[in-house]
Amino acid sequence: MKILHWALGLIMAVSAGMAFARGPVALMNFENVAYTTSSGKKPSDAQMQQAISRAGSLHQWSTTPNGEHKAVATVNVRGKHGVVVDISWNAETFSIVYKSSVNMDYADQARGISMQSGPVIHPSYNKWVASLRDSIQSELSRL
């Protein structure tokens, strides 16, 4: 009877661990995200750079200008996970597009029994980039 209880406990522990395991999800790029400013005026390139930099710093992203209407944002989480995204903008929209990552389970296509097609990545990536997007929109709305 003790063996049966032990085996049942082991099965329950393994099942619980599998329920909490998070596999890769479809990678989300945020392209052509509309924004507005409180003044109704289109921001200058310098104002966009500042808004993106302020928004990024709220979530520990560092940003670097990368040409006209472009920036690169990088985040390092707990010294274990790294993400780099390209940010570009025009007078009406901005885009955040995956560039590279470290230790984020990125793959060009889902493997195994998953029905997803296209790039996949650790689910935290999508949360981090969505937070960056929301913060950029918030900063731009203050202009």
N, C-alpha and C positions, 0 to 999 in steps of 0.2 A: 504494500500500500504506500510505503514511503517513496518508493521508486515512481509510482504513478503520480503522486503529488509533486515530486521533484520534476518529472518530465512535463507535467502540466504547467508548472511555474516557469520552466525554461521556455516553453512554447509561448506563453503569455508575454514574457520579457522580450523575446525576439520579435513578436508581433508588435508590441508597443514601440520598440526601436524602429521598426520599419515604417510605422505610421508617422514618426517624426522626421524620417529621412526626407530630404528635399532634393529631387533630381533637377537637372537643368530644365529651363523653360524657354519659350521663344524669346529671342532678343528683341527688345523694343527700341526703335529709333524714333525720335520725336522730330518729324520734319514739317516745316511750314506751319509752325505754331503761331497763331495770330496773337498780337499784343496791342495794348492801348496805353496811352499816357494820360495822366490827369489833365494836362494842358491841351491835349489834342494835337500837339505838334510832334513831328517825327524827330526822334533823338539823333544827335550827331554821332559820328563814329566813336568819339571820345566818351560820350554819355553812355553808349551801349557797352563799351569796354568797362566802364566804371560799374554799371548796373550788373553786368555779368560777374565781375570780380567780387562785388559785395555779396551777391547771391551765392556765389561759390564758397566764399569764406564762412558763410553761415553753416555750411555742411562740411567744412574742412577740405574743400576743393581748392587747388591753386590754379590760377589761370594765367595764360601767357598770350599776348597778341601774336597772330600768325598770318599777317597780311591784311589787306583791306577787307573789312567786314568779316573777319575770321579770328577765332581764338582757339586755343587748345586748353582743356581743363583736365586736371589730374587729381585723383584722390588715392590715398593709401590708408587702408583701414587696419588698425591694430598691427601694422608692420607685416601683415600676412596677405592681404588682398590689395591689388592695384588695378585701377581702371583709368583709361585715357579716352577722352571723347573730343571730337571736333565740333566746334560751335560756329555757325555762320548766320548772317542776318541780312535783311534788306529793310526797306522802309516800312514794311507791313508784317513781316514774319521773321522767326528765327528757327533754326534747326539744331538739334543735338544728335550726333551720329557716332556710333561706336567706332573706335580706332584700334584699341588693343586692351589687353588685360593680363593680369598675372594671378594665377591661382583662383580663377573664377569659372572653371569648367567650360570654357568657351569651346564650341565645335561648330564647324561650317554647316553641318547637318546633324540632326538627331540620330542617335544610334540605338540599336536594340529594338524593343517592341513599341517604342513611342511612335505615335502617328504624326508627330510634328514634322514639318519640312522647313528648311532654312536654318539659319544660325540659332544656336541655343546657348544659354549661359546660366550661371547661378541666379536664383530668383532675387537675391539682394541687389543685383545690378539694376534691374528695372526699378526697384524702389528708390535707390540712390539717384538715378538719373531723373525719375519723375519728381523727386524732391528738388533737384536742381532746376528743372523746368519750371516748377511752381514758384520757386524763389526768384527766378529771373523775371517771370511775369509780374510778380509782386513788386520787385524793384522798378521795373519799367512803368508800372501803374502810378508810381510816385513822382514821375518826371512831369 
